Amino acid sequence: MAKFYHKNNINLGIGLGLLLPITTFYLLHGIYILMADSGLLQTNLSEAFRQRTIALLAIATDIFLVQYYRKNRLLGQSLRGVLIAMAILSIIWMIYFLPDMFAPHPKN
């Protein structure tokens, strides 16, 4: 019996390409909150910077899936699905975070 991620299916690629970054985002966010609450993390970074960085790291975890499917050249449709999911998440990241990145900072 073949493992489910060995199937050459674009929908499987999109599903895995969305599931891995979303799970990673919540995992990293939870770790950050636990570290901040316990006093292990002392930072003066803004909330928006933290969320942007964690979201970008989570999107980057799709690279592991891309490398896996790239090595198995017979799974081209699954690779295409992961790349579509990565593109969708990247566009959402840009729409959500880019306007704040280039906004002028208020003077103190």
C-alpha positions in Angstrom: 0.0 0.0 0.0 1.4 3.3 -1.1 1.7 6.2 1.4 -0.8 8.9 0.8 1.8 11.6 0.1 3.2 9.4 -2.7 0.2 9.9 -4.9 0.6 12.2 -7.9 -2.4 14.5 -7.3 -2.6 18.3 -7.5 -5.2 18.5 -4.8 -3.0 16.5 -2.4 -0.2 18.9 -3.1 -2.3 21.9 -2.4 -3.6 20.4 0.8 -0.2 19.5 2.1 1.1 22.9 0.9 -1.5 24.6 3.0 -1.5 22.3 6.0 2.2 22.4 6.7 2.6 26.2 6.9 -0.6 26.8 8.8 0.4 24.1 11.4 3.9 25.5 11.6 2.6 29.1 12.1 0.5 28.1 15.1 3.2 25.9 16.5 5.8 28.7 16.3 3.4 31.3 17.6 2.5 29.1 20.6 6.2 28.5 21.3 6.8 32.3 21.2 3.9 33.0 23.6 5.1 30.3 26.0 8.6 31.7 26.0 7.4 35.3 26.4 5.1 34.4 29.3 7.8 32.4 31.1 10.3 35.3 30.8 12.8 33.5 28.6 12.3 36.0 25.8 12.9 39.6 26.3 12.4 41.6 23.1 11.3 45.0 22.0 10.1 43.9 18.6 6.7 45.0 17.5 3.7 42.6 17.4 3.4 43.1 13.6 7.1 42.3 13.1 6.8 39.1 15.1 3.7 37.9 13.2 5.3 38.8 9.8 8.4 36.9 10.6 6.6 33.8 11.9 4.3 33.8 8.9 7.2 34.0 6.5 9.0 31.2 8.3 5.9 29.1 8.1 5.5 29.7 4.4 9.1 28.7 3.9 8.5 25.2 5.4 6.9 24.3 2.1 10.4 24.2 0.7 10.8 20.8 2.4 7.8 19.5 0.4 9.1 21.0 -2.8 12.4 19.3 -2.3 10.7 15.9 -1.5 8.5 16.0 -4.6 11.3 17.4 -6.8 13.5 14.3 -5.9 10.6 12.1 -6.9 10.2 13.3 -10.5 7.2 11.1 -11.1 5.1 13.2 -8.7 4.9 16.4 -10.8 1.3 17.1 -10.1 1.8 17.0 -6.4 4.8 19.4 -6.8 2.6 21.7 -8.8 0.0 21.7 -6.0 2.6 22.6 -3.4 3.9 25.4 -5.5 0.3 26.7 -6.0 -0.3 26.6 -2.3 3.0 28.4 -1.6 2.1 31.1 -4.2 -1.4 31.6 -2.6 0.1 31.9 0.9 2.8 34.3 -0.4 0.2 36.5 -2.0 -2.0 36.5 1.1 1.2 37.4 3.1 1.9 40.4 0.8 -1.6 41.7 0.8 -1.8 41.5 4.6 1.6 42.7 5.7 3.1 44.9 2.9 1.0 48.0 3.5 2.2 48.2 7.1 5.8 47.6 6.2 6.1 50.8 4.1 3.8 53.0 6.2 5.6 56.0 7.8 6.5 55.5 11.5 4.9 57.9 13.9 7.3 60.4 15.5 7.8 60.1 19.2 
